[in-house]
Amino acid sequence: MMAQIIDGKSFAARLRLRIAADVVTLASRGITPGLAVVLVGEDPASQVYVRSKGRMTREVGMTSFEHRLPAETDQETLLALIAQLNADAAVNGILVQLPLPPHMDEAAVINAIAPDKDVDGFHILNVGRLATGQKAMVPCTPLGCLMLLRDHLGTLSGRNAVVIGRSNIVGKPMAQLLLRDSATVTVAHSRTADLPALCRQADILVAAVGRPNFVQGAWIKPGATVIDVGINRTEEGLVGDVHQASAMPVAGALTPVPGGVGPMTIACLLANTLTATRRAAGLPDPEGLTP
Ligand code: GUN
């Protein structure tokens, strides 16, 4: 039997429709959610992301504010812009596109964003809130993975989850979210001993290593749910961290690349912007869009 394909593209499209409907409801109260995206420098991949973020923000009826600064911008100037966005009531969410140029202190920049507008969930306060089970802004990619997992599996309670990758953007927050849903979580990384054997224990396998076709079908527990977070540009085109051809006959379900986790990330950015807007207005969180 071949794995069921988890269609993140259509899930994300439905999510955006839901968000757009909520934006219409907010409009009747005179509220329009606003998302500010800040891009420093001319990194081509970042430019593509920022463009599609702006387009999808407008498509769901939100206001998109785009700030493009040259690569040689000094940190003071960027911090001044962030302070201005923090104080602007029309801006509910702020995203500073990473990576920043090497002369900037990434942590200092992220921690300058007002925590309640930090729609990336990267601010130290949001990281701490997530880790301690408090109401937080949650990083978009892991939030999208969680939504797909819950939709496919129902409860995650008691399942063995292995997350490959320990980044602040995906691996660590993913582990926190799985733990919060009562999965038994192991975080693996480049120094993990016998990674294939560890992966074969996983009912849920999340691959976020950034290495093309890294996870082999022989590493996968038959019937497991496999979430492929990788987006690797190779000569064969866009491929994930999971070797899809060998994974397909073994896994129970699998997210494709492209069309799996990728589209969920921007949809969750919009979900977070909606959540931030509702919280700022003293309204309850949107149903099903927060962990
Ligand atoms: N660069 C790559 N992924 C991300 C992300 O999720 N947020 C931001 N701000 N920058 C990124």
Residues whose N, C-alpha, C, O or C-beta is under 5 A from the ligand:
A	BS01	GUN	L95 V96 Q97 L98 P99 D120
